[in-house]
Amino acid sequence: MNRICKLFNIKYPIIQGGMVWCSGWKLASAVSNAGGLGLIGAGSMHPDVLEEHIIKTKAATSKPFGVNVPLMYPEIEKIMEIIVRNKVPIVFTSAGSPKTWTGWLKEKGIKVVHVVSSSFFAEKCEAAGVDAIVAEGFEAGGHNGREETTTLALIPSARKITDLPLLAAGGIASGEAILATMILGADGVQIGSQFAVSEESSAHPDFKKLVTELGEGKTKLTLKKLAPSRIVKNNFFEQINEAENMGKSARELLILSGKGRSKLGVFEGDLENGALGIGQVSAQINEVLPVSEIMRNLISEYNLAKDFIARESKFSF
């Protein structure tokens, strides 16, 4: 049995990204009901809102689900207390040291997965005692690693470092991509962009429509002096990009960025002045689909690709 499926008690080794302003209870429960693992994105929720989404997820699915928690969240203690009180079985952590909360969560019987952008941090995760690791490549949308390592380069390196269950993330929106990462050593995948524009995503309809119209090269990594983020090239991006090219300090960039830019763009639909986080794979996403159809497509594509390799294995270089 696949190690990710066994670890989380799910049918398919496909995890939905816990994306801010996209990953509410509707998306998380839909992915879990379709055989994957749905995640609630706590990064854009006040503690009371998170609790509401956990309760609604439990009402909408009997399958396992989890919560994604950015460790730099200002009310992290309240968030963790709510997770434990509501008996959430799985927590994905990111943007911080896995040492901080892993032991505490595991003492409460919660499975812990941490997101990294390098094999160096994968090694740190194993030392911290996590149950699994997400290795996220440079292609991914939103907050990103400073190493700028692509997914296909990162997965083999991370696999050499750790024997833990390994999830690939970044640039994955097809069954063929899932198979490619698994051939390189991943046990499963975490998918963000594809689910961010699903019918069940809480993102604004205008944002979803824009993503389906994006071509290759329409996203770029920016804000490297603060927290590197991959966003759509729009008015906000141009302002930030110009400021970075002029050598503005991190403090000046922080002031220019302001607060709530992601909410403004992704959740409220201001496509020019908001920060529109989405991955490079957005160029392959052409329509807004329900989660059930996305999952069926991924599994069908995976099986077709696997069968093709089996048929063509008689050929050699």
C-alpha positions as CSV (number, residue, x, y, z in Angstrom):
1,M,0.0,0.0,0.0
2,N,1.2,3.5,-0.8
3,R,2.9,5.0,2.3
4,I,1.0,8.3,2.1
5,C,-2.3,6.5,1.8
6,K,-1.5,4.4,4.8
7,L,-0.2,7.3,6.9
8,F,-3.4,9.4,6.4
9,N,-5.9,6.6,5.7
10,I,-6.9,8.0,2.3
11,K,-7.5,6.4,-1.1
12,Y,-5.2,8.4,-3.3
13,P,-1.8,10.0,-2.3
14,I,-3.0,13.5,-3.4
15,I,-3.0,16.3,-0.8
16,Q,-4.7,19.6,-1.4
17,G,-2.6,22.6,-0.5
18,G,-3.7,24.6,2.5
19,M,-3.8,27.9,0.6
20,V,-4.8,31.2,2.2
21,W,-8.1,32.6,0.9
22,C,-8.8,29.4,-1.1
23,S,-8.8,26.5,1.3
24,G,-12.0,26.7,3.4
25,W,-14.2,23.9,4.6
26,K,-15.9,23.4,1.2
27,L,-12.7,22.7,-0.6
28,A,-11.1,20.6,2.2
29,S,-14.2,18.4,2.6
30,A,-14.6,18.0,-1.2
31,V,-11.0,16.8,-1.6
32,S,-11.3,14.4,1.3
33,N,-14.7,13.0,0.0
34,A,-13.0,12.5,-3.4
35,G,-10.3,10.2,-1.9
36,G,-7.5,12.7,-1.3
37,L,-6.6,14.7,1.8
38,G,-8.2,18.1,2.2
39,L,-6.5,20.8,4.2
40,I,-8.0,23.9,5.8
41,G,-5.7,26.9,5.3
42,A,-5.4,28.5,8.7
43,G,-3.1,31.3,7.5
44,S,-6.0,33.5,6.5
45,M,-8.3,32.8,9.4
46,H,-8.8,34.2,12.8
47,P,-9.0,31.5,15.5
48,D,-12.8,31.6,15.8
49,V,-13.1,31.4,12.0
50,L,-10.8,28.4,11.9
51,E,-12.9,26.6,14.5
52,E,-16.0,27.2,12.4
53,H,-14.4,25.8,9.3
54,I,-13.2,22.7,11.3
55,I,-16.7,22.1,12.6
56,K,-18.2,22.5,9.1
57,T,-15.6,20.2,7.5
58,K,-16.5,17.5,10.0
59,A,-20.1,17.9,9.2
60,A,-19.4,17.6,5.4
61,T,-17.1,14.6,5.4
62,S,-16.4,11.5,7.5
63,K,-13.0,11.1,5.8
64,P,-9.6,12.3,7.3
65,F,-8.7,16.0,6.8
66,G,-6.1,18.3,8.2
67,V,-5.2,21.9,8.8
68,N,-2.2,23.8,7.3
69,V,-0.6,26.2,9.8
70,P,2.1,28.8,8.9
71,L,4.3,28.8,12.0
72,M,4.7,32.6,11.7
73,Y,1.0,33.1,12.4
74,P,0.6,35.7,15.2
75,E,-2.0,33.8,17.2
76,I,-0.3,30.4,16.8
77,E,-1.0,29.3,20.4
78,K,-4.8,29.8,20.0
79,I,-4.7,28.0,16.6
80,M,-3.0,25.0,18.0
81,E,-5.3,24.8,21.0
82,I,-8.3,24.9,18.6
83,I,-6.8,22.1,16.5
84,V,-6.3,19.9,19.6
85,R,-9.7,20.7,21.1
86,N,-11.4,19.8,17.9
87,K,-9.4,16.6,17.5
88,V,-8.0,17.4,14.0
89,P,-6.0,14.3,13.1
90,I,-3.3,15.9,10.8
91,V,-1.4,19.2,10.8
92,F,0.8,20.5,8.0
93,T,3.2,23.2,9.2
94,S,5.2,25.7,7.1
95,A,7.2,28.9,7.3
96,G,9.1,28.2,10.4
97,S,11.1,25.6,12.4
98,P,9.5,22.2,12.6
99,K,11.1,21.8,16.1
100,T,8.7,24.4,17.5
101,W,5.4,22.4,17.5
102,T,6.1,18.9,16.2
103,G,6.7,17.3,19.5
104,W,3.8,19.0,21.2
105,L,1.4,18.0,18.4
106,K,2.6,14.4,18.3
107,E,2.1,14.1,22.0
108,K,-1.5,14.9,21.4
109,G,-1.7,12.1,18.8
110,I,-1.6,14.3,15.8
111,K,0.3,13.4,12.6
112,V,2.7,16.3,11.6
113,V,3.9,17.1,8.1
114,H,6.3,20.0,7.4
115,V,6.9,21.9,4.1
116,V,10.4,22.6,3.0
117,S,12.2,24.1,-0.1
118,S,15.5,22.3,0.2
119,S,17.1,19.0,1.2
120,F,18.9,20.8,4.0
121,F,15.6,21.6,5.7
122,A,14.3,18.1,4.9
123,E,17.1,16.8,7.1
124,K,16.0,19.2,9.8
125,C,12.4,17.9,9.6
126,E,13.5,14.3,10.1
127,A,15.5,15.3,13.2
128,A,12.4,17.1,14.5
129,G,10.4,13.9,14.3
130,V,7.8,14.8,11.6
131,D,5.7,12.0,10.1
132,A,6.2,13.2,6.5
133,I,7.8,16.0,4.5
134,V,6.5,18.1,1.6
135,A,9.3,19.2,-0.7
136,E,8.0,22.2,-2.6
137,G,9.7,23.5,-5.7
138,F,10.3,27.0,-7.1
139,E,7.4,26.6,-9.4
140,A,4.8,26.8,-6.6
141,G,2.6,29.8,-6.1
142,G,2.5,32.1,-3.1
143,H,5.3,32.0,-0.5
144,N,8.3,30.2,-1.8
145,G,11.8,29.1,-0.8
146,R,14.9,31.3,-1.3
147,E,16.8,28.5,-2.9
148,E,14.8,28.6,-6.1
149,T,15.2,24.9,-6.6
150,T,12.7,23.3,-9.1
151,T,10.5,20.4,-8.0
152,L,12.2,17.9,-10.3
153,A,15.6,18.9,-9.0
154,L,14.5,19.0,-5.3
155,I,12.7,15.6,-5.1
156,P,15.7,13.4,-5.8
157,S,17.9,15.4,-3.5
158,A,15.3,15.3,-0.7
159,R,14.9,11.5,-1.2
160,K,18.7,11.0,-0.7
161,I,18.4,12.8,2.6
162,T,15.4,11.1,4.2
163,D,13.5,7.8,4.2
164,L,10.4,9.5,5.5
165,P,7.2,9.6,3.3
166,L,7.8,12.4,0.9
167,L,5.3,14.6,-0.9
168,A,6.2,16.6,-4.0
169,A,4.7,20.1,-4.5
170,G,5.1,22.8,-7.1
171,G,4.2,22.6,-10.8
172,I,1.9,19.6,-10.5
173,A,-1.5,19.7,-12.1
174,S,-1.8,16.4,-14.1
175,G,-1.5,12.7,-13.6
176,E,1.6,12.6,-15.7
177,A,3.3,15.1,-13.4
178,I,2.3,13.0,-10.4
179,L,3.9,9.9,-11.9
180,A,7.0,11.9,-12.8
181,T,7.6,13.0,-9.2
182,M,6.9,9.5,-7.9
183,I,9.5,8.0,-10.3
184,L,12.0,10.5,-8.9
185,G,11.3,9.4,-5.3
186,A,8.1,11.0,-4.0
187,D,5.4,8.9,-2.4
188,G,2.6,11.4,-3.3
189,V,1.9,15.0,-4.2
190,Q,0.5,18.2,-2.8
191,I,-1.4,20.2,-5.3
192,G,-2.2,23.9,-4.9
193,S,-3.0,25.8,-8.1
194,Q,-5.3,23.3,-9.6
195,F,-7.5,23.2,-6.5
196,A,-7.2,27.0,-6.0
197,V,-9.4,27.5,-9.0
198,S,-11.8,24.7,-8.4
199,E,-15.5,25.3,-7.9
200,E,-15.2,24.7,-4.2
201,S,-12.3,27.1,-3.6
202,S,-13.3,30.2,-1.7
203,A,-11.2,32.4,-4.1
204,H,-13.0,35.1,-5.9
205,P,-14.6,34.1,-9.3
206,D,-12.7,36.8,-11.1
207,F,-9.4,35.4,-9.8
208,K,-10.3,31.9,-10.9
209,K,-11.2,33.2,-14.4
210,L,-8.0,35.1,-14.7
211,V,-5.9,32.0,-13.8
212,T,-7.6,30.0,-16.5
213,E,-6.5,32.7,-19.0
214,L,-2.9,33.0,-17.9
215,G,-0.2,32.0,-20.4
216,E,3.3,30.7,-19.8
217,G,5.6,33.2,-18.0
218,K,2.7,35.3,-16.5
219,T,3.9,34.6,-12.9
220,K,7.2,35.6,-11.3
221,L,9.0,35.3,-8.0
222,T,9.2,38.7,-6.2
223,L,9.6,40.2,-2.8
224,K,12.9,38.3,-2.3
225,K,14.1,40.7,0.4
226,L,11.0,39.9,2.5
227,A,9.4,36.5,1.8
228,P,9.8,35.3,-1.8
229,S,6.4,35.0,-3.4
230,R,5.3,33.8,-6.8
231,I,2.5,36.1,-8.0
232,V,0.8,37.1,-11.2
233,K,2.3,40.0,-13.1
234,N,-0.2,42.9,-12.5
235,N,-0.1,46.5,-11.3
236,F,0.9,45.5,-7.8
237,F,3.7,43.2,-9.1
238,E,5.0,46.1,-11.3
239,Q,5.2,48.4,-8.4
240,I,7.1,45.9,-6.2
241,N,9.3,44.9,-9.1
242,E,10.3,48.5,-9.8
243,A,11.0,49.1,-6.1
244,E,13.2,46.0,-5.9
245,N,15.1,47.1,-9.0
246,M,15.7,50.5,-7.5
247,G,17.3,48.8,-4.5
248,K,14.6,49.6,-1.9
249,S,15.2,48.2,1.6
250,A,13.1,45.4,3.1
251,R,11.4,47.9,5.3
252,E,10.5,50.1,2.3
253,L,9.2,47.1,0.4
254,L,7.1,46.1,3.4
255,I,5.5,49.5,3.6
256,L,4.8,49.5,-0.1
257,S,3.3,46.1,0.0
258,G,0.9,47.1,2.7
259,K,-1.4,44.7,4.5
260,G,-4.0,42.4,3.1
261,R,-2.8,42.3,-0.5
262,S,-3.5,38.6,-0.9
263,K,-7.0,39.0,0.5
264,L,-7.6,42.0,-1.8
265,G,-6.6,40.0,-4.9
266,V,-7.5,36.4,-4.3
267,F,-10.5,36.7,-2.1
268,E,-12.0,40.1,-3.0
269,G,-11.1,40.0,-6.7
270,D,-9.0,43.2,-7.2
271,L,-6.9,41.8,-10.0
272,E,-4.7,44.9,-10.4
273,N,-3.9,45.9,-6.8
274,G,-3.9,42.6,-5.1
275,A,-1.2,40.0,-4.7
276,L,-2.4,37.1,-6.9
277,G,-0.5,34.1,-5.7
278,I,-0.6,31.1,-8.1
279,G,2.0,28.7,-9.5
280,Q,3.7,28.4,-12.9
281,V,1.4,25.5,-13.7
282,S,-1.4,28.0,-14.0
283,A,-0.6,28.0,-17.8
284,Q,-2.0,24.5,-17.9
285,I,-5.2,25.2,-16.1
286,N,-7.9,26.2,-18.6
287,E,-11.2,25.8,-16.8
288,V,-12.9,25.9,-13.4
289,L,-13.9,22.4,-12.5
290,P,-15.5,20.7,-9.4
291,V,-13.0,18.9,-7.2
292,S,-14.6,15.5,-8.0
293,E,-13.8,16.0,-11.7
294,I,-10.3,17.3,-11.0
295,M,-9.6,14.1,-9.0
296,R,-11.0,11.8,-11.6
297,N,-8.9,13.5,-14.3
298,L,-5.7,13.2,-12.2
299,I,-6.2,9.5,-11.5
300,S,-7.1,8.7,-15.1
301,E,-4.1,10.6,-16.5
302,Y,-1.8,8.9,-13.9
303,N,-3.0,5.4,-14.9
304,L,-2.8,6.2,-18.7
305,A,0.8,7.5,-18.2
306,K,1.7,4.4,-16.1
307,D,0.3,2.1,-18.7
308,F,2.1,3.9,-21.5
309,I,5.5,3.4,-19.7
310,A,4.7,-0.2,-19.2
311,R,3.9,-0.7,-22.8
312,E,6.9,1.2,-24.1
313,S,9.4,-0.3,-21.6
314,K,10.7,-2.6,-24.3
315,F,12.4,0.4,-25.9
316,S,15.8,1.5,-24.5
317,F,18.2,4.3,-25.2
